[in-house]
Amino acid sequence: MTETRQRPLRVLAAMSGGVDSAVAAARAAEAGHDVTGVHLALSANPQSFRTGARGCCTIEDSRDARRAADVIGIPFYVWDLAERFREDVVEDFVAEYEAGRTPNPCLRCNEKIKFAALLDKALALGFDAVCTGHYATVMLREDGTRELHRASDMAKDQSYVLGVLDEKQLAHAMFPLGDTLTTKDEIRAEAERRGLAVAKKPDSHDICFIADGDTQGFLAKRLGKAEGDIVDESGAKVGTHEGAFGFTIGQRKGLRIGHPAPDGKPRYVLDISPVDNTVTVGPAESLEVTALTAIKPRWCGTAPSGPGTYTAQLRAHGGETEVSAELVDDELLVTFTEPVRGVAPGQAIVLYDDTRVVGSATIATTTRRRHAVTA
């Protein structure tokens, strides 16, 4: 059953400045909870973050969140977590790319900022729960434990980026939008009915700390340009690049290879080697992954024992694929029923049992039909 709380709670509502978090805070207050809004200042210089009122980390976002809190009628504060964000999210992002892996900064932010730093501080101040605008559902079991499930509307489901939450964190998490069988337009209409000015504000899709959306340019400034070779599967040089960190597994565009492949088909990034600064490219079929290993598992409840069959999601907006998985010595061994493409070390794999989120782990190696790739 969906969790229903029996008494009013002291709730800290994380308000990004977007429409989802504003409606979530409003619903929590309407349900009778004692709600306080908080906006997280994640940059020592907010002007350096994305501008244009996109709903995450800018000065405009802070002001939008404050105005929404005023309309809802709840206290509002801005908390400075810029240093923690820089260390746990931004520096991690850069280090992962430098190591040839493909990180997910939004997932890391949920783990380290919203449900570690923020929740820890909230509990220390006497709050019972942290409320966010994520589309996911917390379910209460008969034995008193909690489970994380997909949102009622799969089109809006965000459980993938919440798969890092453990049972203790779920016990203090509130997602008022998770069981809403409505479209985003209806959420916006609700915001408008409530008098929230963010009703028509665009959603955020970019990485908040890369203001112009140019990830490669951001990394080049942090890591410096380093010319290297682009080679094919035989090792033959087919082009050059200005930094292996500027590529991701499965990338097709922007390779700047001067001549076509012998078969005339497109080439894709197959491997990124930071050791010798080499990028390997090849045909699409060489991207097919049959198995992987994943490390640093985090379980939304009790860790699974023995081999099992699950569905897996490999990216925030990706589909599900059937897998068999087993935890061996704190390493998750996963085999795909059907090969999948575009799987990269550094990404998160999230396991599901029907709609229930089993847990999340970071992909360390992938096994392809031709060879294995190790980060």
Secondary structure per residue as TSV (DSSP state, phi and psi in degrees):
chain	resnum	aa	ss	phi	psi
A	1	M	-	360.0	153.1
A	2	T	B	-71.0	139.9
A	3	E	-	-67.3	132.3
A	4	T	-	-124.4	129.2
A	5	R	-	-92.5	137.8
A	6	Q	S	-84.6	-16.0
A	7	R	S	-137.5	155.9
A	8	P	-	-62.5	139.3
A	9	L	-	-113.8	157.2
A	10	R	E	-84.7	113.8
A	11	V	E	-117.8	131.2
A	12	L	E	-99.3	114.1
A	13	A	E	-96.2	115.5
A	14	A	E	-75.8	115.7
A	15	M	-	-114.7	106.9
A	16	S	-	-76.1	-20.2
A	17	G	S	105.6	-0.4
A	18	G	S	-99.1	175.1
A	19	V	H	-72.4	-37.5
A	20	D	H	-63.9	-49.1
A	21	S	H	-67.4	-31.5
A	22	A	H	-67.6	-44.7
A	23	V	H	-67.2	-38.3
A	24	A	H	-60.7	-44.3
A	25	A	H	-64.0	-40.2
A	26	A	H	-64.4	-41.5
A	27	R	H	-66.1	-39.4
A	28	A	H	-63.4	-41.4
A	29	A	H	-67.6	-40.5
A	30	E	H	-64.8	-29.4
A	31	A	T	-75.7	-2.7
A	32	G	T	99.8	4.7
A	33	H	-	-79.6	154.6
A	34	D	E	-86.1	97.2
A	35	V	E	-103.5	136.4
A	36	T	E	-123.2	131.2
A	37	G	E	-90.7	144.8
A	38	V	E	-141.5	135.7
A	39	H	E	-109.0	134.2
A	40	L	E	-92.0	117.4
A	41	A	E	-83.3	109.8
A	42	L	-	-105.7	5.8
A	43	S	-	-138.6	136.0
A	44	A	S	-64.5	-23.6
A	45	N	S	-131.2	86.2
A	46	P	G	-56.2	-22.7
A	47	Q	G	-64.4	-21.3
A	48	S	G	-81.6	-11.1
A	49	F	S	-88.5	175.6
A	50	R	-	-55.3	138.1
A	51	T	-	-113.5	167.5
A	52	G	S	106.2	18.5
A	53	A	S	54.9	56.6
A	54	R	-	-93.4	-7.9
A	55	G	S	98.1	45.3
A	56	C	S	-151.1	-71.0
A	57	C	S	-132.3	10.7
A	58	T	S	-93.8	172.6
A	59	I	H	-60.7	-40.9
A	60	E	H	-58.9	-38.4
A	61	D	H	-64.3	-41.8
A	62	S	H	-60.6	-42.3
A	63	R	H	-68.5	-39.7
A	64	D	H	-63.0	-40.5
A	65	A	H	-64.3	-41.7
A	66	R	H	-63.4	-42.8
A	67	R	H	-63.7	-39.0
A	68	A	H	-64.1	-42.0
A	69	A	H	-62.6	-38.6
A	70	D	H	-62.2	-42.4
A	71	V	H	-66.0	-42.6
A	72	I	H	-66.8	-30.8
A	73	G	T	89.3	37.7
A	74	I	-	-122.0	153.5
A	75	P	-	-62.0	155.2
A	76	F	E	-143.8	139.1
A	77	Y	E	-138.8	158.2
A	78	V	E	-113.1	124.9
A	79	W	E	-108.0	133.0
A	80	D	E	-87.8	105.5
A	81	L	-	-117.9	25.7
A	82	A	H	-61.2	-43.3
A	83	E	H	-67.8	-42.6
A	84	R	H	-63.8	-40.7
A	85	F	H	-64.5	-42.3
A	86	R	I	-61.4	-44.7
A	87	E	I	-71.4	-46.6
A	88	D	I	-86.8	-22.9
A	89	V	I	-115.5	-57.9
A	90	V	I	-67.3	-50.1
A	91	E	H	-66.7	-35.4
A	92	D	H	-62.8	-41.9
A	93	F	H	-58.7	-48.1
A	94	V	H	-65.4	-44.4
A	95	A	H	-63.7	-38.2
A	96	E	H	-65.2	-44.9
A	97	Y	H	-64.4	-38.7
A	98	E	H	-62.6	-30.5
A	99	A	T	-86.7	3.5
A	100	G	T	85.5	16.0
A	101	R	-	-107.5	167.4
A	102	T	-	-118.2	98.0
A	103	P	-	-82.7	166.0
A	104	N	-	-119.4	97.6
A	105	P	H	-66.2	-28.8
A	106	C	H	-67.8	-40.7
A	107	L	H	-64.2	-42.7
A	108	R	H	-64.6	-36.7
A	109	C	H	-64.8	-42.0
A	110	N	I	-62.2	-41.4
A	111	E	I	-69.6	-52.0
A	112	K	I	-89.3	-30.1
A	113	I	I	-102.5	-63.0
A	114	K	I	-72.6	-32.5
A	115	F	I	-120.7	22.7
A	116	A	I	-131.5	-74.8
A	117	A	I	-59.6	-49.8
A	118	L	H	-67.4	-47.1
A	119	L	H	-65.2	-42.0
A	120	D	H	-59.2	-43.5
A	121	K	H	-67.7	-39.3
A	122	A	H	-62.2	-46.1
A	123	L	H	-64.7	-37.9
A	124	A	H	-64.3	-27.9
A	125	L	T	-91.0	2.7
A	126	G	T	94.2	9.1
A	127	F	-	-77.3	151.9
A	128	D	S	-92.9	-28.7
A	129	A	E	-154.8	155.7
A	130	V	E	-108.2	130.7
A	131	C	E	-108.8	132.9
A	132	T	-	-132.7	171.5
A	133	G	-	-93.7	19.6
A	134	H	-	-67.6	148.7
A	135	Y	S	-95.5	93.8
A	136	A	E	-161.1	169.1
A	137	T	E	-132.3	133.8
A	138	V	E	-98.3	127.5
A	139	M	E	-112.6	140.2
A	140	L	E	-100.9	124.0
A	141	R	-	-86.5	163.9
A	142	E	T	-62.3	-27.7
A	143	D	T	-84.5	4.8
A	144	G	S	91.9	-8.1
A	145	T	-	-82.9	164.2
A	146	R	E	-118.8	151.6
A	147	E	E	-126.0	150.2
A	148	L	E	-100.2	129.3
A	149	H	E	-125.1	162.1
A	150	R	E	-60.9	157.9
A	151	A	-	-66.3	157.3
A	152	S	S	-59.7	-34.4
A	153	D	S	-102.4	107.3
A	154	M	T	-59.7	-27.4
A	155	A	T	-65.2	-24.4
A	156	K	T	-111.2	-0.1
A	157	D	-	-55.3	132.1
A	158	Q	-	-123.5	21.9
A	159	S	G	-64.3	-24.1
A	160	Y	G	-57.4	-45.1
A	161	V	G	-80.9	-2.7
A	162	L	G	-105.8	1.5
A	163	G	T	-65.4	-8.0
A	164	V	T	-86.5	-4.2
A	165	L	-	-80.2	134.7
A	166	D	-	-93.3	177.8
A	167	E	H	-63.3	-36.9
A	168	K	H	-62.6	-41.8
A	169	Q	H	-69.0	-37.8
A	170	L	H	-62.8	-31.4
A	171	A	T	-65.0	-18.3
A	172	H	T	-121.4	22.7
A	173	A	E	-109.7	141.0
A	174	M	E	-133.1	124.4
A	175	F	-	-124.0	84.0
A	176	P	T	-63.4	-16.6
A	177	L	T	-94.5	-6.8
A	178	G	T	-65.4	-33.1
A	179	D	T	-104.1	26.8
A	180	T	-	-91.1	112.4
A	181	L	-	-89.0	65.7
A	182	T	-	-135.5	161.0
A	183	T	-	-83.9	166.1
A	184	K	H	-62.3	-33.4
A	185	D	H	-61.6	-35.8
A	186	E	H	-72.1	-32.8
A	187	I	H	-64.6	-41.4
A	188	R	H	-64.7	-38.9
A	189	A	H	-64.3	-38.6
A	190	E	H	-63.5	-42.3
A	191	A	H	-60.8	-39.7
A	192	E	H	-66.2	-40.6
A	193	R	H	-62.0	-33.0
A	194	R	T	-81.8	-4.1
A	195	G	T	80.5	21.6
A	196	L	-	-87.7	120.8
A	197	A	G	-66.3	-15.9
A	198	V	G	-80.4	4.3
A	199	A	G	-53.9	-36.1
A	200	K	G	-106.4	11.0
A	201	K	-	-72.6	134.2
A	202	P	-	-63.3	151.8
A	203	D	-	-72.5	158.4
A	204	S	-	-95.4	132.5
A	205	H	-	-125.1	-18.6
A	206	D	S	-88.5	169.7
A	207	I	-	-74.5	122.3
A	208	C	T	-61.6	-32.4
A	209	F	T	-89.7	4.6
A	210	I	-	-111.5	94.1
A	211	A	T	-56.7	-41.6
A	212	D	T	-98.2	2.6
A	213	G	S	79.4	3.0
A	214	D	-	-92.3	86.8
A	215	T	H	-62.1	-42.6
A	216	Q	H	-63.5	-41.0
A	217	G	H	-65.2	-40.4
A	218	F	H	-60.7	-45.7
A	219	L	H	-68.1	-36.2
A	220	A	H	-63.2	-38.3
A	221	K	H	-66.9	-35.7
A	222	R	H	-81.4	-36.3
A	223	L	H	-107.5	-16.3
A	224	G	-	82.1	150.3
A	225	K	-	-76.5	140.4
A	226	A	-	-143.8	101.4
A	227	E	-	-66.3	137.5
A	228	G	E	-148.3	-177.2
A	229	D	E	-97.5	146.0
A	230	I	E	-104.6	124.1
A	231	V	E	-124.5	160.3
A	232	D	-	-91.9	-175.8
A	233	E	T	-64.8	-21.5
A	234	S	T	-84.4	-8.4
A	235	G	S	95.3	-1.9
A	236	A	-	-72.8	135.3
A	237	K	E	-70.7	128.1
A	238	V	E	-122.3	-3.1
A	239	G	E	176.3	-176.9
A	240	T	E	-131.3	164.3
A	241	H	E	-141.2	172.6
A	242	E	S	-109.1	14.7
A	243	G	-	156.7	118.9
A	244	A	G	-62.0	-24.1
A	245	F	G	-64.5	-15.6
A	246	G	G	-83.5	8.2
A	247	F	-	-123.8	156.6
A	248	T	-	-131.3	150.9
A	249	I	T	-58.5	132.1
A	250	G	T	91.5	-4.7
A	251	Q	-	-66.3	138.1
A	252	R	-	-114.6	-43.1
A	253	K	T	-83.2	154.5
A	254	G	T	78.5	15.5
A	255	L	-	-77.7	-26.0
A	256	R	-	53.9	46.0
A	257	I	-	-88.3	127.5
A	258	G	S	-70.0	-23.7
A	259	H	S	-135.3	152.8
A	260	P	-	-72.7	164.5
A	261	A	-	-67.7	155.8
A	262	P	T	-55.2	-33.0
A	263	D	T	-89.6	0.8
A	264	G	-	77.4	0.4
A	265	K	-	-88.1	158.6
A	266	P	-	-62.4	153.3
A	267	R	-	-114.3	149.9
A	268	Y	E	-127.5	157.8
A	269	V	E	-72.6	122.6
A	270	L	E	-102.2	-33.1
A	271	D	E	-153.5	147.5
A	272	I	E	-127.5	118.4
A	273	S	E	-112.7	100.2
A	274	P	T	-68.8	-21.0
A	275	V	T	-64.7	-49.2
A	276	D	T	-108.7	10.9
A	277	N	T	57.6	42.0
A	278	T	E	-114.4	140.6
A	279	V	E	-114.9	126.0
A	280	T	E	-102.5	134.0
A	281	V	E	-122.3	159.7
A	282	G	E	-174.6	-172.3
A	283	P	-	-73.0	163.2
A	284	A	G	-59.0	-37.6
A	285	E	G	-65.5	-21.2
A	286	S	G	-76.2	-6.6
A	287	L	G	-85.7	-8.2
A	288	E	-	-69.3	119.9
A	289	V	E	-103.2	132.0
A	290	T	E	-104.4	-22.1
A	291	A	E	-158.8	165.1
A	292	L	E	-154.5	163.5
A	293	T	E	-117.6	145.2
A	294	A	E	-134.3	144.9
A	295	I	E	-118.2	175.4
A	296	K	E	52.0	51.8
A	297	P	E	-66.8	144.7
A	298	R	E	-129.8	128.6
A	299	W	E	-110.8	134.4
A	300	C	S	-83.7	60.3
A	301	G	S	129.5	-152.0
A	302	T	S	-71.1	136.8
A	303	A	-	-64.6	140.1
A	304	P	-	-66.6	148.0
A	305	S	-	-117.3	133.5
A	306	G	S	77.8	172.5
A	307	P	-	-70.4	151.0
A	308	G	E	-153.4	165.2
A	309	T	E	-107.9	129.9
A	310	Y	E	-138.9	174.7
A	311	T	E	-105.4	151.5
A	312	A	E	-128.4	146.4
A	313	Q	E	-119.5	134.1
A	314	L	-	-111.5	-7.3
A	315	R	S	-154.1	161.5
A	316	A	T	-57.8	-37.3
A	317	H	T	-115.6	25.9
A	318	G	-	-94.0	170.9
A	319	G	-	-87.9	-176.5
A	320	E	E	-97.6	151.3
A	321	T	E	-140.1	145.1
A	322	E	E	-78.9	137.4
A	323	V	E	-141.2	161.2
A	324	S	E	-111.1	140.2
A	325	A	E	-143.3	149.7
A	326	E	E	-148.6	138.6
A	327	L	E	-90.8	118.9
A	328	V	E	-128.2	113.9
A	329	D	T	52.9	46.9
A	330	D	T	65.1	19.6
A	331	E	E	-122.2	131.5
A	332	L	E	-90.5	121.3
A	333	L	E	-103.3	121.1
A	334	V	E	-124.4	133.8
A	335	T	E	-123.3	131.2
A	336	F	E	-87.4	138.3
A	337	T	E	-64.6	-41.7
A	338	E	E	-125.8	140.5
A	339	P	E	-57.4	146.7
A	340	V	E	-123.5	159.3
A	341	R	S	-116.0	160.0
A	342	G	-	73.1	28.0
A	343	V	-	-93.2	128.4
A	344	A	-	-127.8	141.2
A	345	P	T	-54.4	140.4
A	346	G	T	101.7	-27.0
A	347	Q	-	-71.7	162.1
A	348	A	E	-98.1	141.4
A	349	I	E	-110.3	129.4
A	350	V	E	-115.4	126.9
A	351	L	E	-95.5	142.4
A	352	Y	E	-127.7	144.9
A	353	D	E	-114.5	96.1
A	354	D	T	60.7	-117.5
A	355	T	T	-92.9	-9.0
A	356	R	E	-79.2	133.6
A	357	V	E	-82.2	118.2
A	358	V	E	-80.9	-45.2
A	359	G	E	167.7	-178.6
A	360	S	E	-134.6	150.6
A	361	A	E	-148.6	160.2
A	362	T	E	-95.9	125.8
A	363	I	E	-65.7	126.7
A	364	A	E	-104.3	-46.0
A	365	T	E	-137.9	153.9
A	366	T	E	-127.1	145.1
A	367	T	E	-111.2	120.4
A	368	R	E	-101.1	172.4
A	369	R	S	-64.3	-23.0
A	370	R	S	-105.2	-36.8
A	371	H	-	-161.6	169.6
A	372	A	E	-102.9	145.6
A	373	V	E	-116.3	126.7
A	374	T	E	-115.5	132.0
A	375	A	-	-70.1	360.0
